[in-house]
Amino acid sequence: MNVAMTLPWPPSVNHYWRRVGNRTLISAPGRDYRLAVGQECMLGGVSGKPIPGRLAMTILAKPPDRRRRDLDNILKALLDAIVHAGVIEDDSQIDEIQITRGDVVADGAVVVRIYGRD
């Protein structure tokens, strides 16, 4: 099974977690992002029954501006949101990830394609 979706720009891993006392929680921007991805996946018809088996993923990251960014900092929020939306069962299913920086677009976006490897 192959799935393609365009999702909002994720928060950096630096802003995804917050410490509250001795607990580490997903931050408000992280929770908002998971909700937005879930809504996009539902509207696009790609949530519901998770894709089973071994997977490969390509990501075209279209940043919101020209600031310097480490591409690996967007992966945690993005993958967690895709799992939370029910597109895949767990990010441990992913054997291969290719991420490419694209052109700057207003508000940023990530174009995600998921391919079955079985």
BABA-417833 format. One line per field, with one value per residue: x, y, z of N, C-alpha, C, CB in turn; residue in one letter. Coordinates in nm, 3 decimals. Glycine has a CB too. Layout:
N
nu <- X|...
nv <- Y|...
nw <- Z|...
cau <- X|...
cav <- Y|...
caw <- Z|...
cu <- X|...
cv <- Y|...
cw <- Z|...
cbu <- X|...
cbv <- Y|...
cbw <- Z|...
aa <- A|...
//
This chain:
118
nu <- 0.085|0.054|0.081|0.017|0.057|0.006|0.123|0.107|0.383|0.603|0.659|0.985|1.201|1.315|1.114|0.913|0.888|0.820|0.921|0.762|0.774|0.894|0.830|0.818|0.654|0.448|0.454|0.230|0.234|0.317|0.104|-0.100|-0.004|-0.019|-0.297|-0.369|-0.244|-0.383|-0.640|-0.590|-0.515|-0.749|-0.928|-0.804|-0.845|-0.667|-0.639|-0.737|-0.747|-0.441|-0.141|0.001|0.302|0.647|0.796|0.877|0.972|0.936|1.017|0.943|1.052|0.927|1.022|0.901|1.033|1.353|1.534|1.809|1.789|1.789|1.719|1.666|1.547|1.274|1.163|1.077|0.834|0.678|0.670|0.559|0.308|0.197|0.172|-0.002|-0.227|-0.313|-0.221|0.002|0.108|0.325|0.626|0.846|0.813|0.924|1.174|1.332|1.406|1.386|1.476|1.427|1.515|1.296|1.162|1.096|0.780|0.475|0.393|0.503|0.539|0.511|0.561|0.463|0.534|0.446|0.552|0.483|0.700|0.686
nv <- -0.118|0.223|0.553|0.898|1.225|1.567|1.759|1.981|2.199|2.063|2.110|2.180|1.932|2.045|2.201|2.030|1.877|1.924|1.994|1.920|1.956|1.655|1.521|1.450|1.589|1.607|1.912|2.202|2.310|2.071|1.895|2.033|2.008|1.730|1.701|1.858|1.712|1.470|1.556|1.636|1.390|1.243|1.391|1.350|1.085|0.890|0.791|0.568|0.249|0.125|0.109|-0.200|-0.397|-0.381|-0.067|0.207|0.551|0.868|1.207|1.535|1.827|2.139|2.430|2.701|2.942|3.102|3.047|2.882|2.535|2.216|1.926|1.681|1.747|1.773|1.527|1.366|1.481|1.469|1.189|1.079|1.204|1.096|0.828|0.861|0.952|0.723|0.625|0.461|0.174|0.185|0.374|0.214|0.040|0.148|0.113|0.259|0.597|0.880|1.211|1.530|1.866|2.113|2.386|2.706|2.762|2.936|2.924|2.669|2.316|1.957|1.699|1.379|1.047|0.714|0.387|0.045|-0.224|-0.492
nw <- 0.000|-0.080|0.039|0.020|0.145|0.233|0.489|0.777|0.875|1.109|1.469|1.599|1.744|1.962|2.067|2.114|2.348|2.699|3.030|3.333|3.651|3.764|3.539|3.187|2.920|2.622|2.456|2.436|2.167|2.041|2.095|1.963|1.704|1.659|1.663|1.438|1.231|1.253|1.177|0.910|0.799|0.834|0.675|0.431|0.397|0.487|0.741|1.004|0.951|1.032|0.831|0.771|0.837|0.707|0.631|0.407|0.379|0.227|0.258|0.181|0.282|0.324|0.423|0.640|0.623|0.553|0.754|0.920|0.960|1.115|0.952|1.073|1.312|1.279|1.258|1.483|1.592|1.360|1.290|1.526|1.520|1.288|1.362|1.582|1.445|1.331|1.090|1.054|1.246|1.428|1.462|1.452|1.247|1.024|0.794|0.627|0.569|0.376|0.354|0.222|0.163|0.054|-0.142|0.011|0.154|0.226|0.566|0.578|0.506|0.489|0.267|0.258|0.178|0.201|0.175|0.129|0.215|0.205
cau <- 0.000|0.125|0.003|0.081|-0.018|0.073|0.094|0.164|0.521|0.604|0.747|1.116|1.212|1.352|0.992|0.812|0.877|0.827|0.935|0.670|0.822|0.983|0.770|0.839|0.527|0.441|0.418|0.107|0.251|0.323|-0.033|-0.172|0.043|-0.079|-0.438|-0.375|-0.210|-0.497|-0.748|-0.549|-0.518|-0.889|-0.984|-0.744|-0.884|-0.555|-0.635|-0.833|-0.678|-0.298|-0.070|0.081|0.427|0.768|0.766|0.976|0.907|1.007|0.964|0.988|1.032|0.918|1.024|0.820|1.119|1.490|1.622|1.882|1.718|1.835|1.603|1.634|1.469|1.129|1.118|1.009|0.695|0.610|0.644|0.464|0.176|0.146|0.129|-0.118|-0.339|-0.356|-0.177|0.086|0.095|0.435|0.736|0.947|0.787|0.994|1.310|1.405|1.350|1.461|1.422|1.486|1.469|1.236|1.150|1.022|0.640|0.408|0.357|0.576|0.462|0.587|0.493|0.504|0.491|0.476|0.548|0.500|0.822|0.660
cav <- 0.000|0.350|0.666|1.029|1.329|1.693|1.789|2.107|2.199|2.020|2.180|2.120|1.847|2.136|2.260|1.924|1.827|2.018|1.934|1.968|1.885|1.545|1.453|1.507|1.581|1.672|2.052|2.246|2.307|1.932|1.841|2.100|1.951|1.597|1.721|1.906|1.599|1.378|1.612|1.628|1.249|1.203|1.456|1.288|0.945|0.798|0.742|0.460|0.122|0.148|0.031|-0.303|-0.444|-0.300|0.052|0.308|0.680|0.983|1.332|1.659|1.928|2.272|2.514|2.823|3.058|3.067|3.025|2.754|2.431|2.077|1.848|1.571|1.797|1.767|1.388|1.310|1.526|1.420|1.045|1.056|1.249|0.999|0.712|0.902|0.965|0.590|0.593|0.343|0.120|0.232|0.419|0.108|-0.029|0.218|0.066|0.355|0.732|0.975|1.345|1.628|2.003|2.173|2.531|2.772|2.790|3.004|2.839|2.544|2.194|1.836|1.605|1.248|0.929|0.591|0.272|-0.087|-0.294|-0.636
caw <- 0.000|-0.085|0.089|0.005|0.215|0.262|0.629|0.825|0.922|1.250|1.562|1.618|1.863|2.071|2.120|2.121|2.485|2.811|3.164|3.435|3.769|3.726|3.423|3.054|2.849|2.492|2.474|2.371|2.021|1.999|2.097|1.854|1.578|1.646|1.628|1.299|1.142|1.258|1.096|0.770|0.758|0.826|0.556|0.314|0.390|0.511|0.878|1.029|0.964|1.010|0.730|0.839|0.776|0.698|0.551|0.368|0.379|0.174|0.312|0.120|0.385|0.267|0.542|0.635|0.598|0.514|0.869|0.922|1.034|1.102|0.908|1.165|1.426|1.255|1.243|1.601|1.596|1.240|1.300|1.636|1.477|1.190|1.442|1.660|1.352|1.290|0.954|1.074|1.381|1.512|1.376|1.442|1.120|0.916|0.771|0.546|0.561|0.294|0.376|0.131|0.185|-0.064|-0.145|0.117|0.125|0.337|0.681|0.574|0.483|0.462|0.177|0.307|0.103|0.275|0.085|0.188|0.170|0.205
cu <- 0.089|0.030|0.083|-0.006|0.069|0.027|0.155|0.310|0.523|0.689|0.881|1.115|1.250|1.229|0.881|0.786|0.884|0.842|0.836|0.704|0.921|0.930|0.805|0.712|0.540|0.388|0.285|0.124|0.259|0.185|-0.117|-0.132|-0.017|-0.226|-0.452|-0.344|-0.324|-0.612|-0.715|-0.558|-0.662|-0.954|-0.931|-0.774|-0.772|-0.544|-0.739|-0.760|-0.529|-0.238|0.016|0.214|0.541|0.744|0.890|0.901|0.997|0.937|1.027|0.951|1.039|0.909|0.942|0.901|1.261|1.587|1.692|1.806|1.787|1.712|1.566|1.550|1.318|1.075|1.036|0.862|0.616|0.573|0.545|0.322|0.114|0.099|0.001|-0.243|-0.388|-0.318|-0.088|0.072|0.200|0.549|0.851|0.927|0.874|1.138|1.395|1.331|1.444|1.396|1.500|1.429|1.416|1.237|1.072|0.878|0.577|0.361|0.429|0.484|0.560|0.501|0.549|0.447|0.538|0.453|0.563|0.624|0.802|0.621
cv <- 0.124|0.461|0.792|1.132|1.453|1.738|1.923|2.089|2.163|2.111|2.106|2.031|1.933|2.199|2.157|1.877|1.941|1.939|2.001|1.891|1.778|1.467|1.525|1.481|1.642|1.813|2.085|2.253|2.164|1.868|1.902|2.040|1.812|1.606|1.763|1.794|1.498|1.426|1.604|1.484|1.201|1.263|1.394|1.140|0.847|0.753|0.632|0.331|0.144|0.057|-0.072|-0.325|-0.344|-0.187|0.131|0.440|0.783|1.108|1.447|1.769|2.067|2.372|2.643|2.950|3.010|3.050|2.890|2.656|2.297|1.994|1.737|1.618|1.794|1.625|1.337|1.350|1.471|1.272|1.014|1.094|1.151|0.871|0.746|0.913|0.830|0.553|0.469|0.299|0.178|0.274|0.318|0.024|0.027|0.170|0.168|0.488|0.816|1.111|1.443|1.765|2.058|2.324|2.582|2.796|2.856|2.902|2.705|2.425|2.077|1.745|1.467|1.140|0.806|0.475|0.144|-0.155|-0.444|-0.685
cw <- 0.000|-0.041|0.066|0.075|0.233|0.400|0.668|0.868|1.071|1.339|1.573|1.743|1.985|2.137|2.140|2.264|2.585|2.940|3.257|3.560|3.726|3.606|3.293|2.974|2.710|2.516|2.407|2.220|1.966|1.994|1.985|1.719|1.556|1.606|1.482|1.200|1.140|1.172|0.947|0.718|0.743|0.700|0.427|0.300|0.416|0.656|0.893|1.053|0.934|0.903|0.802|0.770|0.777|0.599|0.515|0.357|0.310|0.226|0.235|0.218|0.321|0.383|0.526|0.608|0.571|0.633|0.859|1.011|1.012|1.066|1.005|1.284|1.403|1.257|1.362|1.605|1.478|1.254|1.411|1.594|1.377|1.261|1.517|1.573|1.301|1.148|0.956|1.219|1.476|1.421|1.371|1.315|1.007|0.909|0.697|0.545|0.475|0.314|0.290|0.165|0.052|-0.055|-0.025|0.069|0.248|0.441|0.684|0.553|0.469|0.375|0.211|0.216|0.180|0.181|0.165|0.131|0.165|0.068
cbu <- -0.096|0.181|-0.034|0.103|-0.069|0.043|0.146|0.081|0.589|0.654|0.681|1.225|1.318|1.444|0.943|0.854|0.989|0.701|1.080|0.517|0.705|1.003|0.616|0.966|0.416|0.350|0.528|0.064|0.378|0.414|-0.099|-0.144|0.197|-0.067|-0.502|-0.277|-0.079|-0.544|-0.775|-0.406|-0.444|-0.965|-0.954|-0.597|-0.943|-0.426|-0.660|-0.930|-0.740|-0.222|0.018|0.003|0.400|0.890|0.670|1.049|0.874|1.011|0.994|0.923|1.137|0.795|1.166|0.746|1.115|1.543|1.543|2.028|1.570|1.903|1.631|1.762|1.510|1.097|1.237|1.077|0.689|0.698|0.774|0.505|0.185|0.256|0.240|-0.091|-0.299|-0.503|-0.102|0.235|0.106|0.481|0.787|0.942|0.639|0.988|1.307|1.424|1.333|1.464|1.429|1.458|1.583|1.093|1.084|1.090|0.562|0.288|0.209|0.655|0.371|0.630|0.515|0.457|0.549|0.387|0.659|0.375|0.938|0.550
cbv <- 0.000|0.378|0.649|1.065|1.278|1.803|1.677|2.163|2.337|1.878|2.193|2.229|1.735|2.246|2.370|1.806|1.724|2.109|1.948|1.950|1.822|1.450|1.444|1.444|1.653|1.592|2.142|2.384|2.384|1.853|1.868|2.251|1.943|1.519|1.827|2.023|1.530|1.360|1.757|1.682|1.162|1.246|1.605|1.308|0.917|0.864|0.856|0.443|0.013|0.129|0.124|-0.434|-0.484|-0.387|0.140|0.270|0.724|0.981|1.345|1.683|1.913|2.286|2.549|2.839|3.158|3.172|3.033|2.773|2.423|2.026|1.789|1.506|1.937|1.831|1.299|1.356|1.680|1.441|0.969|1.137|1.389|0.965|0.668|1.034|1.052|0.578|0.712|0.373|-0.032|0.121|0.554|0.018|-0.017|0.371|-0.063|0.302|0.795|0.933|1.384|1.592|2.094|2.123|2.578|2.907|2.659|3.088|2.814|2.525|2.206|1.764|1.641|1.225|0.930|0.578|0.282|-0.174|-0.262|-0.670
cbw <- 0.122|-0.227|0.240|-0.145|0.352|0.152|0.720|0.940|0.897|1.260|1.702|1.631|1.841|2.019|2.028|2.035|2.514|2.815|3.218|3.392|3.849|3.845|3.439|2.984|2.928|2.392|2.419|2.426|1.981|2.093|2.234|1.855|1.578|1.778|1.721|1.277|1.189|1.401|1.135|0.753|0.861|0.953|0.558|0.317|0.259|0.470|0.981|0.911|0.869|1.141|0.637|0.846|0.636|0.655|0.627|0.231|0.522|0.017|0.465|-0.022|0.498|0.169|0.578|0.766|0.719|0.422|1.001|0.974|0.991|1.235|0.772|1.214|1.457|1.122|1.223|1.729|1.595|1.117|1.324|1.760|1.416|1.085|1.542|1.730|1.234|1.304|0.892|1.038|1.378|1.612|1.423|1.566|1.084|0.937|0.692|0.400|0.704|0.141|0.526|-0.017|0.242|-0.082|-0.274|0.158|0.086|0.285|0.680|0.702|0.356|0.596|0.024|0.455|-0.045|0.404|-0.022|0.163|0.263|0.305
aa <- M|N|V|A|M|T|L|P|W|P|P|S|V|N|H|Y|W|R|R|V|G|N|R|T|L|I|S|A|P|G|R|D|Y|R|L|A|V|G|Q|E|C|M|L|G|G|V|S|G|K|P|I|P|G|R|L|A|M|T|I|L|A|K|P|P|D|R|R|R|R|D|L|D|N|I|L|K|A|L|L|D|A|I|V|H|A|G|V|I|E|D|D|S|Q|I|D|E|I|Q|I|T|R|G|D|V|V|A|D|G|A|V|V|V|R|I|Y|G|R|D
//
